[in-house]
């Protein structure tokens, strides 16, 4: 889990993550349409590199293919990203209940003695 959340300028792969935050399959054409008219439009030939960087951040990406051609990308864990596309990790739920463990070796020994 990330201990601090980075602030500052958004990376290109984080911008791609924002387009995938719905959790539904998104085609490469839809991703390119989001970047149309921006300075990032010319470097989207590196879309697979951006997907790889999302995976390095902690994203689980499912690739929908038709043969060798990619039809869509789907982010499987969008709840672990914030609205800016940055990985924040799983939500940790703190439990106030204490778990009392049972010494398993004593239980096994007791069962053997009774047999």
SELORO-709642 format. One record per residue (C-alpha): residue in one letter; x, y, z. Coordinates in steps of 0.2 Angstrom, whole numbers, padded with zeros to 4 digits, always signed. Each point is the difference from the previous one (the first is absolute). Layout:
// SELORO-709642
aXYZ...
//
This chain:
// SELORO-709642
x+0000+0000+0000x+0006+0017-0004x+0005+0010+0016x-0001+0017-0009x-0010+0006-0014x+0010+0009-0013x-0006+0018-0005x+0004+0010-0015x-0002-0001-0018x-0010-0015-0007x+0010-0013-0010x-0006-0006-0017x-0004-0018+0007x-0010+0008+0014x-0010+0010-0013x-0003-0017-0009x-0006-0007+0017x-0013+0013+0002x-0008-0006-0017x+0000-0017+0007x-0007+0004+0017x-0018-0006-0005x+0005-0018+0001x-0008-0003-0017x+0010-0006-0015x+0007+0016-0009x+0006-0001-0018x+0017+0007-0006x-0010+0012-0011x-0010+0007+0015x+0016+0003+0009x+0008+0009-0015x-0016+0010-0001x+0003+0006+0018x+0017+0007-0005x-0006+0007-0017x+0006+0018-0002x+0013-0001+0015x+0019+0000-0001x-0001-0019+0006x-0009-0005-0016x+0016-0003-0010x+0007-0012+0013x-0015-0012+0002x+0009-0013-0012x+0008-0004+0017x-0017-0006+0008x+0007-0017+0004x+0014+0009+0010x-0013+0010+0010x-0010-0016+0004x+0016-0008+0006x+0003+0015+0011x-0018-0001+0007x+0004-0018+0004x+0016+0005+0009x-0010+0012+0011x-0011-0014+0005x-0014-0001-0012x-0007-0016-0007x-0003+0002-0019x-0010-0012-0010x+0003+0001-0019x-0014-0005-0011x+0007-0007-0017x-0006-0006-0016x+0014-0010-0006x+0015+0011+0001x-0009+0016+0000x-0005+0009+0016x-0018+0004+0001x-0001+0007+0017x+0008+0003+0017x-0009-0002+0016x+0006+0005+0018x-0005-0014+0012x+0004+0010+0016x-0006+0018-0003x-0005+0001+0019x+0019+0001+0004x+0003+0016-0010x-0005+0017+0004x-0009+0013-0012x+0017+0006-0007x+0005-0018-0005x+0013-0003+0014x+0001-0016+0009x-0005+0001+0018x-0002-0018+0004x-0013-0010+0008x-0011+0007+0013x+0005-0008+0017x-0013-0003+0013x+0006+0000+0017x-0009-0013+0012x-0002+0004+0018x-0004-0018+0004x+0015-0010+0007x+0002-0018-0007x+0004-0013+0012x+0010-0014-0007x+0000-0018+0005x+0016-0009+0002x-0002-0013-0013x+0014-0012+0006x-0009-0002+0017x-0016-0005-0009x+0009-0013-0010x+0009-0007+0015x-0017-0001+0009x-0008-0009-0014x+0014-0013-0001x-0001-0003+0018x-0018-0004+0000x+0002-0013-0015
//
